[in-house]
Amino acid sequence: MRRQTPIIVLLTLVVVWPVLAAAHALPPTPPASPTRLILGVEHISAAAWALLVGCPSHPHDIQVWAEETAPQRPQTITALAPERWRAHFTGALPQSATIYGCGQSAALVIATTTPPLWLHGLFSIGATTAILLGARFIRRAHRTISPLPKPPSTAVWQAQLTDEEGERTITLPTGLFTAGSDPACHVIVLAPDIALRHAHLIITEEYVQIVDLASPSGVFCGPVRRRLRPHTPTLVNDEDIWLGATARLRLVKIGSRISR
């Protein structure tokens, strides 16, 4: 059995490697001609999305024209930086649209590149061969003792939040959570200077990190209120975190749940 294992692995690599090499070498579809208007698209939820635009003045005339839908105008427009704006829309994100604003138009296409048919066929052959070789390997190794599954994470943290609604405590397990004023956020913070998606909380069993999502009013840490760098995970110790000027957040580990 041990003598045949390297042969099975080698055959699997011989079959799968050309597929991976072909997929990696496939040239991407050339994008539309670059314009100054579109900087990026942010998918907030199934019912909300945002468009990042570049414009020297406030883009009052932004409109999104999608096929078979009425023109969309942004609900809010927020200044991010000089000549950069964030337009927040409601409704499903279109797959393709034409955007008008700042005295110009730009085509917006949100779609994945479709690989050619021959690559689909090559991938099917490689996947089928790999499955057959894997099944044969499993049948011969059925006597191997399977390791015990790792128990699910049971760490529990408490987020002690103080904002316009007063003080309240939110229990959070491990995972990735969003804090902001959008009702779709996991931790809803109510204050005038809180962005829709203000920060991310990365919670593990041992520690918590916070990431400022380039919010206009910022994220601050410690008694001297040191401002954190946007899009940079920062370890949260036993100190207060400030979202904007008035919202205070403290994260405390309260132990683990005992599952029966």
NORGI-V36936 format. One record per residue. N is the residue number from 0. RES is the residue in one small letter. PHI is phi in degrees with one decimal (none if undefined). PSI is psi in degrees with one decimal (NA if undefined). NEAR is the number of other ideal C-beta (glycine too) atoms within 8 Angstrom. Layout:
# NORGI-V36936
n=N res=RES phi=PHI psi=PSI near=NEAR
n=N res=RES phi=PHI psi=PSI near=NEAR
This chain:
# NORGI-V36936
n=0 res=m phi=none psi=-45.8 near=6
n=1 res=r phi=-66.9 psi=-31.0 near=4
n=2 res=r phi=-69.2 psi=-31.7 near=6
n=3 res=q phi=-85.5 psi=-16.1 near=8
n=4 res=t phi=-60.6 psi=-48.4 near=9
n=5 res=p phi=-59.2 psi=-33.4 near=7
n=6 res=i phi=-66.4 psi=-42.9 near=8
n=7 res=i phi=-64.2 psi=-43.0 near=11
n=8 res=v phi=-63.9 psi=-41.0 near=8
n=9 res=l phi=-63.7 psi=-43.1 near=8
n=10 res=l phi=-63.2 psi=-38.8 near=10
n=11 res=t phi=-63.1 psi=-43.3 near=12
n=12 res=l phi=-65.2 psi=-38.2 near=8
n=13 res=v phi=-62.6 psi=-36.3 near=7
n=14 res=v phi=-80.4 psi=-42.3 near=12
n=15 res=v phi=-82.0 psi=-31.8 near=10
n=16 res=w phi=-59.1 psi=-44.8 near=8
n=17 res=p phi=-59.7 psi=-34.9 near=9
n=18 res=v phi=-64.7 psi=-46.3 near=12
n=19 res=l phi=-65.1 psi=-39.8 near=8
n=20 res=a phi=-65.3 psi=-39.9 near=8
n=21 res=a phi=-67.5 psi=-40.3 near=10
n=22 res=a phi=-65.5 psi=-37.3 near=10
n=23 res=h phi=-72.6 psi=-33.2 near=6
n=24 res=a phi=-82.1 psi=-9.4 near=6
n=25 res=l phi=-64.9 psi=120.5 near=10
n=26 res=p phi=-69.2 psi=137.7 near=3
n=27 res=p phi=-70.7 psi=157.6 near=5
n=28 res=t phi=-66.1 psi=128.4 near=4
n=29 res=p phi=-62.5 psi=133.8 near=3
n=30 res=p phi=-73.1 psi=172.3 near=6
n=31 res=a phi=-66.8 psi=163.6 near=6
n=32 res=s phi=-58.3 psi=131.5 near=4
n=33 res=p phi=-66.6 psi=141.4 near=4
n=34 res=t phi=-128.4 psi=166.4 near=7
n=35 res=r phi=-81.6 psi=-14.4 near=6
n=36 res=l phi=-70.4 psi=-51.7 near=12
n=37 res=i phi=-92.2 psi=126.4 near=12
n=38 res=l phi=-107.5 psi=-24.9 near=6
n=39 res=g phi=170.8 psi=167.7 near=6
n=40 res=v phi=-126.8 psi=132.9 near=11
n=41 res=e phi=-116.0 psi=119.9 near=10
n=42 res=h phi=-89.2 psi=107.2 near=6
n=43 res=i phi=-83.9 psi=-51.4 near=11
n=44 res=s phi=-158.8 psi=-175.7 near=8
n=45 res=a phi=-67.2 psi=-18.2 near=4
n=46 res=a phi=-119.6 psi=12.2 near=7
n=47 res=a phi=-154.7 psi=145.7 near=12
n=48 res=w phi=-155.3 psi=165.5 near=11
n=49 res=a phi=-134.2 psi=149.6 near=12
n=50 res=l phi=-119.8 psi=127.4 near=16
n=51 res=l phi=-96.8 psi=122.9 near=14
n=52 res=v phi=-125.4 psi=155.7 near=15
n=53 res=g phi=-113.0 psi=124.4 near=11
n=54 res=c phi=-155.4 psi=134.1 near=12
n=55 res=p phi=-67.5 psi=-23.5 near=4
n=56 res=s phi=-127.8 psi=173.5 near=5
n=57 res=h phi=-61.3 psi=120.1 near=7
n=58 res=p phi=-79.7 psi=76.9 near=12
n=59 res=h phi=-70.1 psi=-22.7 near=5
n=60 res=d phi=-99.6 psi=22.4 near=8
n=61 res=i phi=-68.5 psi=129.6 near=15
n=62 res=q phi=-140.4 psi=146.6 near=10
n=63 res=v phi=-117.7 psi=118.9 near=14
n=64 res=w phi=-106.5 psi=111.9 near=8
n=65 res=a phi=-112.4 psi=158.7 near=10
n=66 res=e phi=-66.8 psi=136.5 near=6
n=67 res=e phi=61.5 psi=20.6 near=3
n=68 res=t phi=-135.8 psi=157.5 near=7
n=69 res=a phi=-72.1 psi=155.6 near=3
n=70 res=p phi=-59.3 psi=139.5 near=7
n=71 res=q phi=-106.1 psi=138.2 near=10
n=72 res=r phi=-115.1 psi=149.4 near=7
n=73 res=p phi=-68.7 psi=146.2 near=10
n=74 res=q phi=-72.9 psi=-42.5 near=6
n=75 res=t phi=-140.3 psi=152.6 near=6
n=76 res=i phi=-127.7 psi=121.1 near=12
n=77 res=t phi=-118.1 psi=136.0 near=9
n=78 res=a phi=-78.7 psi=128.2 near=9
n=79 res=l phi=-100.9 psi=-42.7 near=9
n=80 res=a phi=-159.8 psi=172.2 near=5
n=81 res=p phi=-54.3 psi=124.2 near=3
n=82 res=e phi=66.9 psi=18.6 near=6
n=83 res=r phi=-129.1 psi=134.3 near=11
n=84 res=w phi=-137.1 psi=151.9 near=13
n=85 res=r phi=-119.6 psi=114.1 near=12
n=86 res=a phi=-101.4 psi=120.6 near=13
n=87 res=h phi=-100.0 psi=126.0 near=14
n=88 res=f phi=-115.9 psi=156.7 near=12
n=89 res=t phi=-113.6 psi=149.5 near=6
n=90 res=g phi=108.3 psi=169.0 near=7
n=91 res=a phi=-66.5 psi=146.5 near=5
n=92 res=l phi=-73.7 psi=122.2 near=8
n=93 res=p phi=-71.6 psi=150.6 near=11
n=94 res=q phi=-73.0 psi=-32.2 near=6
n=95 res=s phi=-149.1 psi=147.4 near=10
n=96 res=a phi=-163.4 psi=165.1 near=10
n=97 res=t phi=-115.4 psi=129.9 near=10
n=98 res=i phi=-112.3 psi=131.1 near=16
n=99 res=y phi=-115.2 psi=133.9 near=9
n=100 res=g phi=173.6 psi=157.1 near=12
n=101 res=c phi=57.0 psi=28.8 near=13
n=102 res=g phi=73.6 psi=19.9 near=4
n=103 res=q phi=-149.8 psi=168.0 near=9
n=104 res=s phi=-122.1 psi=153.3 near=7
n=105 res=a phi=-146.4 psi=141.4 near=10
n=106 res=a phi=-88.0 psi=132.2 near=9
n=107 res=l phi=-114.9 psi=117.8 near=13
n=108 res=v phi=-124.7 psi=120.2 near=8
n=109 res=i phi=-117.1 psi=95.2 near=8
n=110 res=a phi=-157.7 psi=153.8 near=6
n=111 res=t phi=-89.5 psi=149.5 near=3
n=112 res=t phi=-70.3 psi=129.6 near=7
n=113 res=t phi=-87.8 psi=117.5 near=4
n=114 res=p phi=-71.1 psi=157.3 near=7
n=115 res=p phi=-67.2 psi=165.1 near=7
n=116 res=l phi=-64.9 psi=-35.2 near=5
n=117 res=w phi=-65.1 psi=-31.2 near=6
n=118 res=l phi=-70.5 psi=-36.5 near=12
n=119 res=h phi=-59.6 psi=-45.0 near=9
n=120 res=g phi=-64.2 psi=-42.3 near=8
n=121 res=l phi=-64.8 psi=-39.0 near=11
n=122 res=f phi=-66.4 psi=-39.0 near=10
n=123 res=s phi=-62.9 psi=-42.5 near=8
n=124 res=i phi=-64.1 psi=-45.6 near=9
n=125 res=g phi=-64.1 psi=-40.5 near=12
n=126 res=a phi=-66.5 psi=-41.9 near=8
n=127 res=t phi=-62.9 psi=-43.9 near=8
n=128 res=t phi=-64.2 psi=-41.1 near=11
n=129 res=a phi=-65.2 psi=-37.9 near=11
n=130 res=i phi=-64.8 psi=-43.0 near=8
n=131 res=l phi=-63.7 psi=-43.3 near=8
n=132 res=l phi=-65.8 psi=-38.3 near=11
n=133 res=g phi=-66.3 psi=-39.9 near=9
n=134 res=a phi=-63.1 psi=-39.1 near=8
n=135 res=r phi=-65.6 psi=-39.8 near=9
n=136 res=f phi=-64.9 psi=-40.2 near=10
n=137 res=i phi=-66.7 psi=-40.1 near=8
n=138 res=r phi=-62.0 psi=-37.5 near=7
n=139 res=r phi=-78.0 psi=-21.1 near=8
n=140 res=a phi=-106.5 psi=25.2 near=8
n=141 res=h phi=-68.2 psi=-18.3 near=6
n=142 res=r phi=-82.4 psi=-8.7 near=4
n=143 res=t phi=-68.7 psi=135.4 near=5
n=144 res=i phi=-77.6 psi=125.7 near=4
n=145 res=s phi=-76.4 psi=139.2 near=4
n=146 res=p phi=-68.7 psi=152.5 near=4
n=147 res=l phi=-66.2 psi=139.9 near=4
n=148 res=p phi=-66.7 psi=146.8 near=4
n=149 res=k phi=-72.7 psi=129.2 near=4
n=150 res=p phi=-63.5 psi=147.6 near=5
n=151 res=p phi=-64.9 psi=154.6 near=5
n=152 res=s phi=-65.6 psi=133.7 near=6
n=153 res=t phi=-122.9 psi=11.2 near=9
n=154 res=a phi=-66.6 psi=142.1 near=13
n=155 res=v phi=-128.5 psi=134.1 near=12
n=156 res=w phi=-121.9 psi=153.5 near=13
n=157 res=q phi=-115.6 psi=128.5 near=12
n=158 res=a phi=-100.3 psi=111.2 near=13
n=159 res=q phi=-93.6 psi=107.8 near=11
n=160 res=l phi=-112.3 psi=136.5 near=13
n=161 res=t phi=-127.3 psi=117.4 near=8
n=162 res=d phi=-143.5 psi=-152.9 near=12
n=163 res=e phi=-65.6 psi=-23.7 near=6
n=164 res=e phi=-85.6 psi=-0.3 near=5
n=165 res=g phi=101.3 psi=-154.9 near=6
n=166 res=e phi=-98.7 psi=137.5 near=6
n=167 res=r phi=-153.5 psi=159.8 near=7
n=168 res=t phi=-119.6 psi=132.4 near=8
n=169 res=i phi=-120.8 psi=128.0 near=8
n=170 res=t phi=-89.2 psi=129.8 near=9
n=171 res=l phi=-129.1 psi=132.3 near=13
n=172 res=p phi=-82.4 psi=-169.8 near=9
n=173 res=t phi=-75.3 psi=149.5 near=7
n=174 res=g phi=145.3 psi=-168.3 near=6
n=175 res=l phi=-109.2 psi=125.3 near=7
n=176 res=f phi=-130.0 psi=151.3 near=10
n=177 res=t phi=-111.6 psi=134.4 near=13
n=178 res=a phi=-114.7 psi=133.6 near=14
n=179 res=g phi=174.9 psi=-174.1 near=15
n=180 res=s phi=-89.3 psi=-8.5 near=11
n=181 res=d phi=-69.6 psi=131.9 near=12
n=182 res=p phi=-59.6 psi=-18.0 near=4
n=183 res=a phi=-80.7 psi=-6.2 near=8
n=184 res=c phi=-73.2 psi=154.2 near=13
n=185 res=h phi=-69.7 psi=-41.4 near=7
n=186 res=v phi=-115.0 psi=106.7 near=14
n=187 res=i phi=-88.6 psi=121.5 near=9
n=188 res=v phi=-113.9 psi=125.8 near=15
n=189 res=l phi=-108.7 psi=107.8 near=9
n=190 res=a phi=-162.5 psi=153.1 near=13
n=191 res=p phi=-61.6 psi=-30.3 near=4
n=192 res=d phi=-103.0 psi=16.9 near=8
n=193 res=i phi=-90.7 psi=129.3 near=15
n=194 res=a phi=-75.0 psi=164.6 near=11
n=195 res=l phi=-58.7 psi=-46.6 near=10
n=196 res=r phi=-122.0 psi=94.0 near=11
n=197 res=h phi=-85.8 psi=-44.3 near=16
n=198 res=a phi=-156.0 psi=159.9 near=14
n=199 res=h phi=-107.3 psi=143.7 near=10
n=200 res=l phi=-113.5 psi=119.8 near=16
n=201 res=i phi=-104.1 psi=105.9 near=10
n=202 res=i phi=-109.7 psi=123.2 near=13
n=203 res=t phi=-116.6 psi=-178.9 near=8
n=204 res=e phi=-67.6 psi=-26.9 near=6
n=205 res=e phi=-106.5 psi=-28.4 near=4
n=206 res=y phi=-153.1 psi=171.5 near=6
n=207 res=v phi=-129.9 psi=136.8 near=11
n=208 res=q phi=-120.3 psi=148.7 near=10
n=209 res=i phi=-121.8 psi=142.7 near=15
n=210 res=v phi=-127.7 psi=120.1 near=11
n=211 res=d phi=-75.2 psi=122.4 near=14
n=212 res=l phi=-87.9 psi=47.7 near=12
n=213 res=a phi=55.0 psi=41.8 near=6
n=214 res=s phi=-70.9 psi=144.3 near=14
n=215 res=p phi=-61.4 psi=-38.7 near=8
n=216 res=s phi=-89.6 psi=-10.1 near=10
n=217 res=g phi=83.7 psi=173.0 near=9
n=218 res=v phi=-124.7 psi=133.3 near=13
n=219 res=f phi=-124.0 psi=155.2 near=10
n=220 res=c phi=-135.8 psi=139.0 near=13
n=221 res=g phi=85.4 psi=172.3 near=8
n=222 res=p phi=-65.4 psi=-27.8 near=5
n=223 res=v phi=-90.1 psi=1.3 near=4
n=224 res=r phi=56.1 psi=64.1 near=8
n=225 res=r phi=-77.8 psi=124.4 near=7
n=226 res=r phi=-75.2 psi=134.1 near=7
n=227 res=l phi=-86.1 psi=150.5 near=12
n=228 res=r phi=-75.1 psi=132.8 near=7
n=229 res=p phi=-60.4 psi=147.4 near=8
n=230 res=h phi=59.0 psi=27.6 near=7
n=231 res=t phi=-125.3 psi=115.6 near=8
n=232 res=p phi=-62.0 psi=131.7 near=7
n=233 res=t phi=-125.4 psi=130.7 near=10
n=234 res=l phi=-68.4 psi=132.8 near=7
n=235 res=v phi=-97.1 psi=117.1 near=11
n=236 res=n phi=-97.7 psi=-160.8 near=4
n=237 res=d phi=-80.8 psi=65.0 near=2
n=238 res=e phi=-147.4 psi=161.6 near=9
n=239 res=d phi=-75.6 psi=145.3 near=9
n=240 res=i phi=-112.7 psi=132.0 near=13
n=241 res=w phi=-110.8 psi=124.1 near=13
n=242 res=l phi=-99.3 psi=109.6 near=15
n=243 res=g phi=72.8 psi=-148.4 near=13
n=244 res=a phi=-92.4 psi=-26.9 near=7
n=245 res=t phi=-124.5 psi=-21.8 near=9
n=246 res=a phi=-82.1 psi=122.5 near=14
n=247 res=r phi=-110.8 psi=137.8 near=11
n=248 res=l phi=-133.1 psi=132.3 near=15
n=249 res=r phi=-132.6 psi=131.8 near=9
n=250 res=l phi=-110.3 psi=127.2 near=13
n=251 res=v phi=-129.3 psi=130.3 near=7
n=252 res=k phi=-81.7 psi=126.3 near=8
n=253 res=i phi=-107.8 psi=5.7 near=7
n=254 res=g phi=117.4 psi=-155.1 near=6
n=255 res=s phi=-130.0 psi=146.5 near=7
n=256 res=r phi=-78.1 psi=144.3 near=6
n=257 res=i phi=-99.9 psi=110.4 near=5
n=258 res=s phi=-90.1 psi=139.0 near=6
n=259 res=r phi=-112.4 psi=NA near=2
